[in-house]
Amino acid sequence: MAASALTKGKASIAGEGYKTKVVDFGRSADLTITLSGSDQWPLSIASAGATNTQPSDDIEAWHTTFLKNSRAVSAYSSGIHQQVMAYISS
């Protein structure tokens, strides 16, 4: 049930003496990400000295999508991240 709730946003609840019900958590379909074709992350870098930023760029974009859908405020964008890092460094 937990995996279904996380990946599909729904879970079917059933049990002895309990009428089966589907619980919909309202998970946005925008949070389902599939990499295919040219979107897949490269397994190697074409030339020496080149860098591959696609994975980190994708993760940052997904983070933004998640925040927009959850209406949450990123700790990084709210300045908390910088305050924590300054405290740890001192």
Secondary structure as UniProt FT lines:
FT   HELIX           2..8
FT   STRAND          10..15
FT   TURN            16..17
FT   STRAND          18..24
FT   HELIX           29..31
FT   HELIX           37..39
FT   TURN            48..49
FT   HELIX           54..70
FT   TURN            75..79
FT   HELIX           80..89
//
